[in-house]
Amino acid sequence: MGTLIKNAKIINENKIFEGDILIENQFISKIASSISVNNHDLIDINGNFLIPGVIDDQVHFREPGLTHKANIFSESRAAIAGGITSYMEMPNTIPQTLTQNLLAEKIDIGKKTSLANFSFFFGASNENLEEVLKVDFKYTPGVKIFMGSSTGNMLVDNYSVLNSIFSKCSSLIATHCEDEEIIKQNLKLAQNKYGDNIPINEHPKIRSREACYKSSSLAIELAKKHNSRLHILHISTAEELDLFTNKVPLKSKRITSEACIHHLTFKNDDYDKLGSLIKWNPAVKNLSDQNAIWDALLDDRIDVIATDHAPHTKHEKNNSYLSCPSGGPLVQHALPMMLQHMKNGRISIEKVVEKMCHAPADCFKISKRGYIREGYFADLVSFKEKKWTVSNENILYHCKWSPFINKNFDYQISHTIVNGNLCYHNGSFNESKMGLLIEFNNH
């Protein structure tokens, strides 16, 4: 038996229209202004918005090995409540995802415990090029290179190794770009000035704009040299935006980029109030950087919006600067925050859907997801205009905190459908079916 969605205000491919959607066998079988069928489950959206499920191209769900912070079940559950139906998870777990066997083990965990559709980046190190070249990229979004050290210390800083990966890898290469030597020099200066009591607002000076630009420039230089498919994650500075173009359609781009919720929402003044809760790598920087990122997002120099969801425990985040890890949880609140930016006039709803749903699917060549189309997987999200407040009681992350604590939102996720299965409805979960391994059209 299938499902009929009635009375939806559908937002898809830069259009808003009222209609019904028929779902059969995990897929959208019909889209029309009005559909009548018998013997189907009925979901009446009552005139509320319906969009494709959000695709998040950068999350850290911490399993295996770091499950005191989070796990695939807990964070996929929070993602579903936030309207994210598919995600791409990063390799800096314990052990790091640097071999075929370890990738297979992660996929097995996803099949058993992920409520959302899932995929896992393969990690690059200074020593595992042979393993990188064995990966089946039909089921893996790409290779992740940490060109700056972050949580998990997977730094690849050997130029000859980088050159080999860029020259030999046929898949998408996703990079974390911060120059390690510049960061070390800046940290030493801060320690000379403050000792062990470095203020949190020194973070954007330590992990500086110069560090970001130098590393991003190197990645792009290598990509152009070898015609590599490069995707630079979490752009945080105005200077880096000159490295990207909007003169080529996304599907034809060889070099793409990502903006994250925190860089679109927080700025350096917020360190005084939120402290280590907004300590990320790359760092949240100035208002001028935030405005430049918004401009680039809206004019398509930046291609996708992601979360870089990276939870740590409250205890870990309460440590002093040198001992406090970077990262924070965002998947439950990313879409509500973008809808808030829409409400405040910063972005249109059509553009939110483009950058969070359509563009990730196009950027990574995901098979049959990211759009509301007949024949596509029925990954759908409905939201309604309803005020609510982020509180300790409604935070679903395993770490039980959020940088958005006590924030008021004007839109609330009401329904999340994954592969035709209504797995979230107004605060209640249906955990009877797991998500599917995402397939990529990389061949």
C-alpha distance (Angstrom), angle and dihedral (degrees) to the residues before:
residue distance angle dihedral
M1 . . .
G2 3.79 . .
T3 3.80 134.2 .
L4 3.79 131.3 -109.5
I5 3.81 119.6 -154.2
K6 3.80 111.6 -158.1
N7 3.79 134.8 -167.0
A8 3.80 98.8 10.8
K9 3.79 127.2 162.5
I10 3.80 95.4 -140.7
I11 3.81 121.1 -153.7
N12 3.79 111.1 -165.9
E13 3.81 138.4 139.3
N14 3.80 93.8 -2.4
K15 3.81 93.7 -51.5
I16 3.81 133.6 106.4
F17 3.80 116.3 -156.9
E18 3.79 139.6 151.3
G19 3.77 118.2 -113.6
D20 3.78 153.3 118.9
I21 3.81 129.8 -96.8
L22 3.80 127.2 -151.6
I23 3.81 117.5 -152.5
E24 3.80 123.0 -163.4
N25 3.82 129.0 168.2
Q26 3.84 94.8 -6.9
F27 3.80 92.6 -52.6
I28 3.80 138.0 96.5
S29 3.80 103.6 -109.4
K30 3.81 100.6 175.5
I31 3.81 140.2 13.2
A32 3.80 117.4 -169.9
S33 3.79 142.8 142.5
S34 3.80 88.9 -103.2
I35 3.81 131.2 7.5
S36 3.82 127.5 -174.5
V37 3.81 121.3 -169.9
N38 3.78 136.9 151.2
N39 3.79 130.1 -127.8
H40 3.80 96.5 24.7
D41 3.78 130.7 122.1
L42 3.79 109.8 -105.9
I43 3.80 126.0 -137.9
D44 3.79 111.7 -177.1
I45 3.82 109.2 -161.6
N46 3.85 90.4 -171.4
G47 3.79 95.2 -141.1
N48 3.80 95.9 -50.0
F49 3.80 124.7 136.5
L50 3.81 122.0 -80.8
I51 3.81 121.8 -167.2
P52 3.81 136.6 167.7
G53 3.78 113.6 -85.4
V54 3.81 112.8 -85.5
I55 3.83 115.6 -106.2
D56 3.82 113.8 -149.0
D57 3.79 112.2 -160.1
Q58 3.80 96.7 -168.8
V59 3.81 126.7 45.2
H60 3.80 135.9 139.9
F61 3.80 109.0 -150.7
R62 3.84 92.7 172.4
E63 3.79 99.2 -134.0
P64 2.97 126.2 160.1
G65 3.78 110.5 36.7
L66 3.81 103.2 0.0
T67 3.79 100.1 62.4
H68 3.81 93.1 134.5
K69 3.82 83.3 75.6
A70 3.82 100.3 39.7
N71 3.79 144.1 -42.7
I72 3.77 137.1 -144.8
F73 3.81 94.1 -101.0
S74 3.82 96.7 48.2
E75 3.79 96.2 44.3
S76 3.81 96.0 41.6
R77 3.81 86.2 52.2
A78 3.80 90.6 52.8
A79 3.81 89.3 46.0
I80 3.81 91.6 53.7
A81 3.81 90.1 51.9
G82 3.80 87.2 52.9
G83 3.80 95.2 50.5
I84 3.82 96.7 -103.4
T85 3.80 108.1 136.1
S86 3.84 99.7 170.9
Y87 3.78 133.3 32.3
M88 3.80 142.8 178.7
E89 3.79 112.9 -140.2
M90 3.79 126.5 -151.0
P91 3.83 128.3 -119.9
N92 3.82 101.8 -127.6
T93 3.80 94.8 104.0
I94 3.81 127.0 116.3
P95 2.93 108.0 -66.3
Q96 3.79 96.1 26.7
T97 3.81 115.0 -122.4
L98 3.80 95.7 -108.3
T99 3.83 102.2 128.1
Q100 3.79 137.1 53.4
N101 3.80 91.7 -114.9
L102 3.80 93.4 52.8
L103 3.81 90.8 48.4
A104 3.82 89.8 51.0
E105 3.81 90.5 50.7
K106 3.81 90.8 53.3
I107 3.79 91.9 48.8
D108 3.80 88.7 52.1
I109 3.82 90.6 53.8
G110 3.80 89.2 49.8
K111 3.80 92.9 51.5
K112 3.80 90.9 51.8
T113 3.81 102.0 40.0
S114 3.83 114.2 16.0
L115 3.79 115.8 104.8
A116 3.81 89.7 -171.1
N117 3.79 128.1 57.6
F118 3.78 109.4 -88.3
S119 3.77 147.1 -162.3
F120 3.79 134.5 170.4
F121 3.78 131.2 -137.9
F122 3.78 116.7 -131.4
G123 3.79 114.0 -124.7
A124 3.79 126.7 -126.1
S125 3.79 123.2 -148.8
N126 3.78 134.9 173.8
E127 3.82 88.7 -93.3
N128 3.83 112.1 34.8
L129 3.82 106.6 72.9
E130 3.83 91.8 124.9
E131 3.82 90.2 56.2
V132 3.82 91.4 47.5
L133 3.80 90.5 55.8
K134 3.83 91.9 53.7
V135 3.82 96.1 58.8
D136 3.81 119.4 119.3
F137 3.78 101.1 -134.2
K138 3.78 93.1 -167.0
Y139 3.81 85.4 83.7
T140 3.82 101.2 26.0
P141 3.82 124.0 67.9
G142 3.79 95.0 -144.1
V143 3.79 148.3 -71.7
K144 3.79 119.1 -55.6
I145 3.79 118.5 -145.5
F146 3.80 121.0 -171.5
M147 3.82 101.0 -150.6
G148 3.79 85.4 176.0
S149 3.79 125.2 38.3
S150 3.78 117.4 -104.6
T151 3.80 136.7 150.0
G152 3.80 107.0 -20.0
N153 3.82 97.0 23.8
M154 3.81 98.6 -115.8
L155 3.80 93.5 152.9
V156 3.81 116.1 166.6
D157 3.80 104.2 -163.9
N158 3.80 102.7 150.1
Y159 3.81 107.9 108.6
S160 3.79 94.1 -154.7
V161 3.82 89.9 53.3
L162 3.79 91.5 48.6
N163 3.79 90.4 48.3
S164 3.81 90.7 50.7
I165 3.81 93.5 49.5
F166 3.80 92.7 48.7
S167 3.80 92.3 46.0
K168 3.82 98.7 44.8
C169 3.81 106.2 30.5
S170 3.81 112.5 93.6
S171 3.81 94.5 -171.3
L172 3.77 133.0 79.1
I173 3.81 112.6 -71.5
A174 3.81 115.1 -149.3
T175 3.80 116.7 -162.7
H176 3.78 138.5 -162.1
C177 3.81 99.9 -151.8
E178 3.81 120.7 -156.3
D179 3.80 123.2 124.2
E180 3.79 109.1 -119.6
E181 3.81 98.5 -154.3
I182 3.80 93.2 53.1
I183 3.81 90.2 49.1
K184 3.81 91.6 50.2
Q185 3.80 91.6 50.5
N186 3.81 92.3 48.5
L187 3.81 91.9 47.3
K188 3.79 91.0 51.9
L189 3.81 90.4 52.4
A190 3.81 90.7 50.0
Q191 3.80 92.1 48.9
N192 3.80 90.7 49.6
K193 3.80 89.1 53.5
Y194 3.82 101.9 38.2
G195 3.80 106.1 17.6
D196 3.80 110.0 -150.6
N197 3.82 92.9 -23.7
I198 3.80 99.4 79.6
P199 3.83 110.6 166.0
I200 3.79 114.7 -121.1
N201 3.81 91.5 -122.9
E202 3.81 88.3 67.3
H203 3.80 88.4 70.4
P204 3.84 96.1 91.6
K205 3.80 89.3 48.4
I206 3.82 92.8 50.7
R207 3.80 95.0 44.2
S208 3.75 88.4 38.3
R209 3.78 136.9 -172.8
E210 3.82 88.4 -109.8
A211 3.82 89.8 57.5
C212 3.80 91.1 51.1
Y213 3.79 96.0 46.0
K214 3.80 95.8 46.2
S215 3.82 92.3 51.2
S216 3.80 96.0 42.9
S217 3.81 89.7 48.6
L218 3.81 90.4 52.8
A219 3.81 92.3 49.8
I220 3.79 91.4 50.4
E221 3.80 91.5 45.7
L222 3.82 89.8 54.6
A223 3.80 92.6 44.5
K224 3.80 92.7 51.7
K225 3.80 91.2 45.2
H226 3.81 92.3 55.5
N227 3.84 100.3 24.3
S228 3.80 87.9 -118.5
R229 3.80 124.3 172.7
L230 3.82 101.0 -113.8
H231 3.81 129.6 -176.6
I232 3.81 116.0 -175.4
L233 3.77 113.6 -153.9
H234 3.83 130.7 -141.0
I235 3.81 103.4 0.2
S236 3.81 108.3 -154.5
T237 3.84 108.9 171.4
A238 3.78 137.5 65.8
E239 3.81 91.4 -133.2
E240 3.81 94.2 60.8
L241 3.79 91.7 58.0
D242 3.80 91.5 72.8
L243 3.81 86.7 67.0
F244 3.82 93.3 67.6
T245 3.78 135.1 68.5
N246 3.79 136.9 -146.9
K247 3.80 93.2 -168.6
V248 3.81 93.6 92.3
P249 3.84 125.4 63.2
L250 3.80 112.4 -108.8
K251 3.80 94.0 -114.6
S252 3.81 89.2 57.6
K253 3.81 98.3 43.9
R254 3.80 119.0 113.2
I255 3.82 92.7 -171.6
T256 3.81 119.2 47.3
S257 3.79 136.7 166.3
E258 3.77 143.9 -153.3
A259 3.80 136.7 -140.1
C260 3.80 120.6 -155.1
I261 3.79 129.9 -141.8
H262 3.82 93.3 -116.8
H263 3.80 94.8 52.9
L264 3.82 89.4 49.1
T265 3.81 92.9 47.8
F266 3.82 112.5 30.5
K267 3.81 131.3 52.6
N268 3.81 136.7 -174.4
D269 3.83 93.5 -85.0
D270 3.81 88.1 64.5
Y271 3.82 93.0 66.8
D272 3.82 88.2 78.0
K273 3.81 91.3 61.5
L274 3.80 104.1 27.8
G275 3.81 102.0 29.4
S276 3.80 115.0 176.5
L277 3.83 92.0 2.0
I278 3.81 86.9 82.2
K279 3.81 96.9 39.3
W280 3.81 103.8 126.7
N281 3.78 135.6 156.0
P282 2.99 111.8 -97.8
A283 3.78 90.6 37.1
V284 3.78 127.5 -117.5
K285 3.79 102.1 -105.9
N286 3.83 139.0 -177.4
L287 3.79 131.6 -29.4
S288 3.80 88.2 -112.9
D289 3.81 89.3 57.9
Q290 3.80 91.3 48.3
N291 3.81 91.2 50.5
A292 3.80 90.9 48.4
I293 3.82 91.1 50.9
W294 3.79 89.9 51.4
D295 3.81 91.1 50.0
A296 3.81 91.0 50.4
L297 3.78 92.0 47.0
L298 3.78 92.1 52.4
D299 3.81 95.1 45.3
D300 3.83 92.5 45.7
R301 3.78 101.0 -113.3
I302 3.82 83.0 118.2
D303 3.77 110.6 52.5
V304 3.82 111.0 -167.8
I305 3.80 142.4 21.9
A306 3.81 118.5 -134.2
T307 3.79 139.3 165.0
D308 3.82 108.6 -132.1
H309 3.82 82.2 -148.5
A310 3.81 102.7 -161.4
P311 3.82 114.4 162.7
H312 3.79 127.2 -164.0
T313 3.79 128.7 176.5
K314 3.81 120.7 -90.1
H315 3.79 88.2 -115.9
E316 3.81 91.5 56.0
K317 3.81 92.9 46.9
N318 3.82 91.4 49.7
N319 3.81 92.1 62.4
S320 3.81 122.7 105.6
Y321 3.79 118.7 -85.3
L322 3.80 97.4 -89.0
S323 3.82 93.0 49.4
C324 3.80 99.1 37.0
P325 3.83 114.2 99.8
S326 3.79 121.3 -134.8
G327 3.78 121.5 -116.8
G328 3.77 140.9 62.7
P329 3.82 142.8 -153.7
L330 3.81 117.4 -90.1
V331 3.83 114.6 146.2
Q332 3.81 95.9 97.8
H333 3.80 93.7 51.6
A334 3.82 105.3 31.7
L335 3.81 98.3 93.6
P336 3.84 93.3 40.6
M337 3.83 88.2 51.8
M338 3.81 92.5 50.6
L339 3.80 89.3 48.1
Q340 3.80 87.0 52.3
H341 3.80 89.7 53.0
M342 3.81 86.1 50.7
K343 3.80 90.9 50.9
N344 3.80 88.8 51.0
G345 3.81 91.6 53.4
R346 3.79 98.2 -109.1
I347 3.82 97.4 118.0
S348 3.80 138.4 5.4
I349 3.79 121.9 -111.8
E350 3.81 89.1 -119.8
K351 3.81 89.5 57.2
V352 3.81 92.1 47.9
V353 3.80 89.2 55.2
E354 3.79 91.8 45.4
K355 3.82 94.6 51.8
M356 3.82 98.2 39.0
C357 3.82 101.6 35.8
H358 3.81 115.8 14.7
A359 3.80 100.9 34.3
P360 3.83 97.6 50.8
A361 3.81 88.6 51.9
D362 3.81 91.3 50.1
C363 3.79 94.9 40.6
F364 3.82 93.2 54.1
K365 3.83 96.9 30.4
I366 3.80 92.1 -121.8
S367 3.78 115.0 -171.4
K368 3.83 116.0 -114.6
R369 3.80 99.2 -23.7
G370 3.79 137.7 101.7
Y371 3.81 97.6 51.3
I372 3.80 138.5 69.7
R373 3.79 98.2 -119.5
E374 3.77 135.5 138.4
G375 3.80 108.7 -97.5
Y376 3.81 93.1 26.2
F377 3.79 125.0 113.7
A378 3.81 111.4 -86.7
D379 3.81 97.8 -114.0
L380 3.79 102.6 151.7
V381 3.79 138.7 160.0
S382 3.78 130.0 -164.2
F383 3.79 125.0 -164.4
K384 3.76 134.2 -179.2
E385 3.77 136.8 -158.2
K386 3.80 102.6 -99.4
K387 3.78 128.8 135.2
W388 3.79 118.4 -122.8
T389 3.79 138.5 157.7
V390 3.80 129.6 -132.4
S391 3.81 107.3 -118.2
N392 3.78 139.2 165.4
E393 3.80 87.4 -102.8
N394 3.82 96.5 58.8
I395 3.82 100.9 37.0
L396 3.82 107.7 111.7
Y397 3.80 100.8 -172.8
H398 3.80 115.9 115.7
C399 3.82 88.2 -125.1
K400 3.84 90.3 57.2
W401 3.81 98.2 -140.2
S402 3.79 138.2 92.0
P403 3.81 136.4 -170.3
F404 3.82 83.9 -130.6
I405 3.81 94.9 60.9
N406 3.84 110.5 148.3
K407 3.81 91.7 8.5
N408 3.79 116.9 140.7
F409 3.80 118.5 -132.9
D410 3.81 126.9 -166.6
Y411 3.82 97.9 -154.9
Q412 3.79 128.7 56.7
I413 3.80 130.4 -164.4
S414 3.82 108.4 -120.1
H415 3.83 105.4 171.9
T416 3.80 133.5 22.3
I417 3.79 118.4 -174.7
V418 3.82 120.7 -171.0
N419 3.81 118.3 -170.5
G420 3.80 89.3 -19.0
N421 3.82 93.8 -50.7
L422 3.81 117.9 120.5
C423 3.79 96.6 -136.0
Y424 3.83 99.2 162.6
H425 3.79 130.0 35.4
N426 3.81 124.4 167.5
G427 3.79 95.2 -36.5
S428 3.81 98.5 -36.1
F429 3.80 123.8 107.0
N430 3.79 132.6 -148.0
E431 3.81 103.6 -155.6
S432 3.81 96.7 173.7
K433 3.83 94.7 106.3
M434 3.78 130.2 44.4
G435 3.79 126.3 -143.7
L436 3.80 123.6 -101.5
L437 3.78 133.0 -109.1
I438 3.81 106.8 -98.8
E439 3.80 118.0 -118.9
F440 3.78 123.4 -145.0
N441 3.79 128.3 -154.9
N442 3.78 93.9 -135.9
H443 3.79 97.2 137.5
